[in-house]
Amino acid sequence: MTKMILAAALMLTSTAMAHDEGHGPKLSDTGKYGGLVSGVVAKADAKKGSAAALVHKAELVRSADGTIRVYFYDQKMVPLDMKSFDTKGSATLAAKVKGKYKDSGFALELKDNAFTGKMPKIEGKPYDIDVTVKEGNRELLTAFDNLD
C-alpha cells in the first residue's frame, strides 16, 4: 500500500513539474493590455529554464472567441519596433488529456504590432501556450503556463 501511494505521489510530482519552470527568469510585470507577461528567450537556450538569458518580454492577451494576441516589449516594458521580426510565427497549445500531454500547433501572423492567431479547441485545463517567433536570424520562445 505504501509503495502505491509513493508511486502515485511521484507520478503527480513529475507531471506537475512538466512545464512549470518556464523559460527565463520569473517576471512580475503587469501587461499593458490586461494580459499575462512572460520572458522571451532565445529558443536555443530554452532548456536552461529559469537560467536562460532574458531577451525581451511578451504579453499574452486572450479573447473569448479563442483569438490570442502576443505583444513584445523590451526589458523596461517599452513596445518593440516589430520591423525586425518575421511576419509569421507559431504557437503550441499543450493540455493534459486523459493523463497525457497533447500538443496542438497553430499559426500566428503579425498584425498591428502583435502576433495574432486563433487557438485550437482547449481539451484540458490547465493548459500552456508556447510562442515561437523569429527576430532577424534568431528564433525566440516565450511560454505562458498553467492557463485556464
Accessible surface in RSA format (square Angstrom, percent):
REM  Atomic radii and reference values for relative SASA: ProtOr
REM  Chains: A
REM  Algorithm: Lee & Richards
REM  Probe-radius: 1.40
REM  Slices: 20
REM RES _ NUM      All-atoms   Total-Side   Main-Chain    Non-polar    All polar
REM                ABS   REL    ABS   REL    ABS   REL    ABS   REL    ABS   REL
RES MET A   1   169.01  87.5 126.65  83.8  42.36 100.9 114.66  97.5  54.35  72.0
RES THR A   2   109.12  77.6 106.48 108.0   2.64   6.3  71.93  96.6  37.19  56.2
RES LYS A   3   174.41  85.1 168.84 103.6   5.57  13.3 113.56 102.2  60.85  64.8
RES MET A   4   134.48  69.6 126.63  83.8   7.85  18.7  91.89  78.1  42.59  56.4
RES ILE A   5   108.11  61.5 104.29  77.7   3.82   9.2 107.39  77.3   0.73   2.0
RES LEU A   6   107.62  59.9 104.76  74.9   2.87   7.2 107.24  75.3   0.38   1.0
RES ALA A   7    50.90  46.8  46.16  71.2   4.74  10.8  50.12  70.6   0.77   2.1
RES ALA A   8    47.32  43.5  44.12  68.1   3.21   7.3  46.51  65.5   0.81   2.1
RES ALA A   9    48.83  44.9  42.62  65.8   6.21  14.1  47.65  67.1   1.18   3.1
RES LEU A  10   113.55  63.2 109.80  78.6   3.74   9.4 110.15  77.4   3.40   9.2
RES MET A  11   129.17  66.9 126.99  84.0   2.18   5.2  96.69  82.2  32.48  43.0
RES LEU A  12   123.81  69.0 121.64  87.0   2.17   5.5 121.97  85.7   1.84   4.9
RES THR A  13    80.56  57.3  75.25  76.3   5.31  12.6  56.63  76.1  23.93  36.2
RES SER A  14    70.34  59.4  54.51  72.7  15.83  36.5  49.70 105.8  20.64  28.9
RES THR A  15    44.11  31.4  40.35  40.9   3.76   9.0  38.91  52.3   5.20   7.9
RES ALA A  16    60.85  55.9  43.31  66.8  17.54  39.9  55.99  78.8   4.86  12.9
RES MET A  17   123.63  64.0 109.47  72.4  14.16  33.7  87.45  74.4  36.18  47.9
RES ALA A  18    60.11  55.3  22.24  34.3  37.88  86.2  32.71  46.1  27.40  72.6
RES HIS A  19    48.02  26.2  40.58  28.2   7.44  19.0  40.83  42.1   7.19   8.4
RES ASP A  20    52.58  36.8  42.40  42.2  10.18  24.1  14.85  35.0  37.73  37.6
RES GLU A  21   103.19  59.2  90.58  68.5  12.61  30.0  42.18  81.6  61.01  49.8
RES GLY A  22    19.22  23.7   0.00   N/A  19.22  23.7  13.23  36.3   5.99  13.4
RES HIS A  23    35.41  19.4  27.57  19.2   7.84  20.1  25.25  26.0  10.16  11.8
RES GLY A  24     4.09   5.0   0.00   N/A   4.09   5.0   0.00   0.0   4.09   9.2
RES PRO A  25    53.08  38.7  46.47  42.4   6.61  24.0  49.04  40.5   4.04  25.1
RES LYS A  26   173.67  84.7 142.98  87.7  30.70  73.1 117.00 105.3  56.67  60.4
RES LEU A  27    50.18  27.9  13.70   9.8  36.48  91.7  17.63  12.4  32.54  87.6
RES SER A  28   117.09  98.9  82.45 110.0  34.64  79.8  53.78 114.5  63.32  88.7
RES ASP A  29    51.17  35.8  28.95  28.8  22.22  52.5   8.00  18.8  43.17  43.1
RES THR A  30   118.35  84.2 100.02 101.4  18.34  43.7  72.11  96.9  46.24  69.9
RES GLY A  31    10.69  13.2   0.00   N/A  10.69  13.2   0.00   0.0  10.69  23.9
RES LYS A  32   117.06  57.1  80.63  49.5  36.43  86.7  43.17  38.9  73.89  78.7
RES TYR A  33   126.68  59.1 101.13  57.5  25.55  66.5  67.08  50.4  59.60  73.5
RES GLY A  34    76.05  93.8   0.00   N/A  76.05  93.8  37.57 103.1  38.48  86.2
RES GLY A  35    17.35  21.4   0.00   N/A  17.35  21.4   6.07  16.6  11.28  25.3
RES LEU A  36    82.05  45.7  79.75  57.1   2.30   5.8  82.05  57.6   0.00   0.0
RES VAL A  37    25.41  16.7   0.69   0.6  24.72  59.6   0.69   0.6  24.72  67.0
RES SER A  38    19.67  16.6  15.65  20.9   4.02   9.3   9.43  20.1  10.24  14.3
RES GLY A  39     3.21   4.0   0.00   N/A   3.21   4.0   0.00   0.0   3.21   7.2
RES VAL A  40     0.41   0.3   0.41   0.4   0.00   0.0   0.41   0.4   0.00   0.0
RES VAL A  41     0.00   0.0   0.00   0.0   0.00   0.0   0.00   0.0   0.00   0.0
RES ALA A  42    21.52  19.8  21.38  33.0   0.14   0.3  21.38  30.1   0.14   0.4
RES LYS A  43    89.88  43.8  82.37  50.5   7.51  17.9  46.17  41.6  43.71  46.6
RES ALA A  44   100.31  92.2  58.55  90.3  41.76  95.0  71.83 101.2  28.48  75.4
RES ASP A  45    36.20  25.4  35.42  35.3   0.78   1.8   0.81   1.9  35.39  35.3
RES ALA A  46    15.90  14.6  13.39  20.7   2.51   5.7  13.54  19.1   2.36   6.2
RES LYS A  47   207.42 101.2 170.36 104.5  37.06  88.2 124.93 112.4  82.49  87.9
RES LYS A  48   120.50  58.8 103.39  63.4  17.11  40.7  67.57  60.8  52.93  56.4
RES GLY A  49     6.58   8.1   0.00   N/A   6.58   8.1   6.58  18.1   0.00   0.0
RES SER A  50    57.41  48.5  46.44  62.0  10.97  25.3  16.63  35.4  40.79  57.1
RES ALA A  51    84.38  77.6  51.71  79.8  32.67  74.3  62.02  87.3  22.36  59.2
RES ALA A  52     2.91   2.7   0.00   0.0   2.91   6.6   0.02   0.0   2.88   7.6
RES ALA A  53    67.30  61.9  55.33  85.4  11.97  27.2  64.53  90.9   2.77   7.3
RES LEU A  54    36.22  20.2  19.65  14.1  16.57  41.6  19.65  13.8  16.57  44.6
RES VAL A  55    28.84  19.0  15.40  13.9  13.44  32.4  19.75  17.2   9.09  24.6
RES HIS A  56    18.62  10.2  18.62  12.9   0.00   0.0  17.40  17.9   1.22   1.4
RES LYS A  57    17.41   8.5  17.41  10.7   0.00   0.0   1.95   1.8  15.46  16.5
RES ALA A  58     0.00   0.0   0.00   0.0   0.00   0.0   0.00   0.0   0.00   0.0
RES GLU A  59     0.00   0.0   0.00   0.0   0.00   0.0   0.00   0.0   0.00   0.0
RES LEU A  60     1.64   0.9   0.00   0.0   1.64   4.1   0.00   0.0   1.64   4.4
RES VAL A  61    28.99  19.1  28.49  25.8   0.50   1.2  28.99  25.2   0.00   0.0
RES ARG A  62    86.25  36.2  56.56  28.8  29.69  70.7  15.22  20.8  71.04  43.1
RES SER A  63    42.92  36.3  29.58  39.5  13.34  30.7  22.25  47.4  20.66  28.9
RES ALA A  64   121.72 111.9  69.32 107.0  52.40 119.2  82.96 116.8  38.75 102.7
RES ASP A  65    89.20  62.5  66.85  66.5  22.35  52.8  44.90 105.7  44.29  44.2
RES GLY A  66    13.73  16.9   0.00   N/A  13.73  16.9  13.52  37.1   0.21   0.5
RES THR A  67    20.47  14.6  20.47  20.8   0.00   0.0  10.48  14.1   9.99  15.1
RES ILE A  68     0.00   0.0   0.00   0.0   0.00   0.0   0.00   0.0   0.00   0.0
RES ARG A  69    84.75  35.6  84.75  43.2   0.00   0.0  12.32  16.8  72.42  43.9
RES VAL A  70     0.00   0.0   0.00   0.0   0.00   0.0   0.00   0.0   0.00   0.0
RES TYR A  71    30.91  14.4  30.91  17.6   0.00   0.0  12.72   9.6  18.19  22.4
RES PHE A  72     4.59   2.3   0.68   0.4   3.92  10.2   0.68   0.4   3.92  11.2
RES TYR A  73     1.56   0.7   1.56   0.9   0.00   0.0   1.56   1.2   0.00   0.0
RES ASP A  74    46.65  32.7  46.28  46.1   0.37   0.9  21.30  50.1  25.36  25.3
RES GLN A  75    93.74  52.4  82.08  60.0  11.66  27.8  25.93  55.2  67.81  51.4
RES LYS A  76   178.86  87.3 153.08  93.9  25.77  61.4 104.41  94.0  74.45  79.3
RES MET A  77    16.80   8.7  15.71  10.4   1.09   2.6  15.71  13.4   1.09   1.4
RES VAL A  78    82.86  54.5  81.79  74.0   1.07   2.6  82.64  71.8   0.22   0.6
RES PRO A  79    76.74  55.9  61.54  56.1  15.19  55.2  61.54  50.8  15.19  94.4
RES LEU A  80    29.32  16.3  24.78  17.7   4.54  11.4  26.66  18.7   2.66   7.2
RES ASP A  81    97.82  68.5  75.62  75.3  22.20  52.5  46.01 108.3  51.81  51.7
RES MET A  82    11.10   5.7   7.60   5.0   3.50   8.3   7.50   6.4   3.59   4.8
RES LYS A  83   184.39  90.0 148.83  91.3  35.55  84.7 104.16  93.7  80.23  85.5
RES SER A  84    61.41  51.9  43.67  58.3  17.74  40.9  49.84 106.1  11.57  16.2
RES PHE A  85    10.51   5.3   0.46   0.3  10.05  26.1   1.24   0.8   9.27  26.5
RES ASP A  86    64.94  45.5  60.05  59.8   4.89  11.6  13.52  31.8  51.42  51.3
RES THR A  87    81.66  58.1  79.16  80.3   2.50   6.0  57.54  77.3  24.12  36.5
RES LYS A  88   132.67  64.7 125.30  76.9   7.36  17.5  93.42  84.1  39.25  41.8
RES GLY A  89    14.66  18.1   0.00   N/A  14.66  18.1   7.66  21.0   7.00  15.7
RES SER A  90    56.09  47.4  55.60  74.2   0.49   1.1  35.61  75.8  20.48  28.7
RES ALA A  91     3.20   2.9   0.00   0.0   3.20   7.3   1.69   2.4   1.51   4.0
RES THR A  92    46.72  33.2  45.74  46.4   0.97   2.3  16.89  22.7  29.83  45.1
RES LEU A  93     3.52   2.0   3.52   2.5   0.00   0.0   3.52   2.5   0.00   0.0
RES ALA A  94    14.83  13.6  14.82  22.9   0.01   0.0  14.82  20.9   0.01   0.0
RES ALA A  95     2.22   2.0   2.22   3.4   0.00   0.0   2.22   3.1   0.00   0.0
RES LYS A  96    74.23  36.2  62.30  38.2  11.93  28.4  39.58  35.6  34.65  36.9
RES VAL A  97    37.44  24.6  29.35  26.6   8.09  19.5  31.96  27.8   5.48  14.9
RES LYS A  98   203.83  99.4 157.80  96.8  46.03 109.6 118.28 106.5  85.55  91.1
RES GLY A  99    54.37  67.0   0.00   N/A  54.37  67.0  28.15  77.3  26.22  58.7
RES LYS A 100   158.86  77.5 154.36  94.7   4.50  10.7 101.76  91.6  57.10  60.8
RES TYR A 101   100.44  46.9  69.83  39.7  30.62  79.7  45.86  34.5  54.58  67.3
RES LYS A 102    94.40  46.1  88.85  54.5   5.56  13.2  61.31  55.2  33.09  35.2
RES ASP A 103    99.09  69.4  71.71  71.4  27.37  64.7  21.39  50.3  77.70  77.5
RES SER A 104    26.24  22.2  20.27  27.1   5.97  13.8  14.14  30.1  12.11  17.0
RES GLY A 105    60.52  74.6   0.00   N/A  60.52  74.6  25.29  69.4  35.22  78.9
RES PHE A 106    26.90  13.5  11.86   7.3  15.04  39.1  23.74  14.4   3.16   9.1
RES ALA A 107    78.13  71.8  62.65  96.7  15.48  35.2  65.18  91.8  12.95  34.3
RES LEU A 108     1.77   1.0   0.00   0.0   1.77   4.5   1.13   0.8   0.64   1.7
RES GLU A 109    71.38  41.0  71.23  53.9   0.14   0.3  10.56  20.4  60.82  49.7
RES LEU A 110    35.33  19.7  19.73  14.1  15.59  39.2  19.73  13.9  15.59  42.0
RES LYS A 111   110.95  54.1 102.27  62.7   8.68  20.7  56.15  50.5  54.80  58.4
RES ASP A 112   143.46 100.5 110.34 109.8  33.12  78.3  43.17 101.6 100.29 100.0
RES ASN A 113    80.17  55.3  68.84  66.5  11.33  27.3  18.79  45.2  61.38  59.3
RES ALA A 114     1.60   1.5   1.60   2.5   0.00   0.0   1.60   2.3   0.00   0.0
RES PHE A 115     0.00   0.0   0.00   0.0   0.00   0.0   0.00   0.0   0.00   0.0
RES THR A 116    23.28  16.6  18.91  19.2   4.37  10.4  16.28  21.9   7.00  10.6
RES GLY A 117    11.26  13.9   0.00   N/A  11.26  13.9  11.26  30.9   0.00   0.0
RES LYS A 118   117.33  57.2 105.01  64.4  12.32  29.3  80.24  72.2  37.10  39.5
RES MET A 119    23.77  12.3  10.45   6.9  13.32  31.7  10.45   8.9  13.32  17.6
RES PRO A 120    39.73  29.0  24.86  22.7  14.87  54.0  37.21  30.7   2.51  15.6
RES LYS A 121   170.12  83.0 147.01  90.2  23.11  55.0 102.74  92.5  67.38  71.8
RES ILE A 122    51.46  29.3  30.56  22.8  20.91  50.4  30.56  22.0  20.91  56.7
RES GLU A 123    80.58  46.3  49.18  37.2  31.40  74.8  20.27  39.2  60.31  49.2
RES GLY A 124    14.82  18.3   0.00   N/A  14.82  18.3  14.45  39.7   0.36   0.8
RES LYS A 125   137.96  67.3 102.49  62.9  35.46  84.4  53.24  47.9  84.72  90.2
RES PRO A 126    73.96  53.9  69.13  63.0   4.83  17.6  69.39  57.3   4.57  28.4
RES TYR A 127     5.84   2.7   4.82   2.7   1.03   2.7   1.18   0.9   4.66   5.7
RES ASP A 128     8.42   5.9   8.30   8.3   0.12   0.3   1.52   3.6   6.90   6.9
RES ILE A 129     0.00   0.0   0.00   0.0   0.00   0.0   0.00   0.0   0.00   0.0
RES ASP A 130    33.41  23.4  31.97  31.8   1.43   3.4   9.05  21.3  24.36  24.3
RES VAL A 131     0.60   0.4   0.05   0.0   0.54   1.3   0.05   0.0   0.54   1.5
RES THR A 132    19.08  13.6  17.62  17.9   1.46   3.5   7.22   9.7  11.87  17.9
RES VAL A 133     4.01   2.6   1.25   1.1   2.76   6.6   4.01   3.5   0.00   0.0
RES LYS A 134    82.46  40.2  81.82  50.2   0.65   1.5  25.66  23.1  56.80  60.5
RES GLU A 135    28.09  16.1  25.45  19.3   2.63   6.3   7.86  15.2  20.22  16.5
RES GLY A 136    44.08  54.4   0.00   N/A  44.08  54.4  36.77 100.9   7.31  16.4
RES ASN A 137   153.33 105.7 123.68 119.5  29.65  71.4  32.85  79.1 120.48 116.5
RES ARG A 138   108.58  45.6 104.60  53.3   3.98   9.5  45.75  62.5  62.83  38.1
RES GLU A 139    84.78  48.7  76.93  58.2   7.85  18.7  18.95  36.6  65.83  53.7
RES LEU A 140     0.37   0.2   0.14   0.1   0.23   0.6   0.32   0.2   0.05   0.1
RES LEU A 141    13.72   7.6  13.22   9.5   0.50   1.3  13.72   9.6   0.00   0.0
RES THR A 142     0.96   0.7   0.75   0.8   0.21   0.5   0.75   1.0   0.21   0.3
RES ALA A 143     7.59   7.0   0.36   0.5   7.23  16.4   0.36   0.5   7.23  19.2
RES PHE A 144     6.67   3.3   2.93   1.8   3.74   9.7   6.67   4.0   0.00   0.0
RES ASP A 145    35.45  24.8  14.31  14.2  21.15  50.0  10.32  24.3  25.13  25.1
RES ASN A 146    88.17  60.8  67.74  65.5  20.43  49.2  22.66  54.5  65.51  63.3
RES LEU A 147     5.57   3.1   3.28   2.3   2.28   5.7   5.57   3.9   0.00   0.0
RES ASP A 148   115.83  81.1  90.21  89.8  25.63  60.6  21.19  49.9  94.64  94.4
END  Absolute sums over single chains surface
CHAIN  1 A     8859.7       7024.5       1835.2       5142.0       3717.7
END  Absolute sums over all chains
TOTAL          8859.7       7024.5       1835.2       5142.0       3717.7
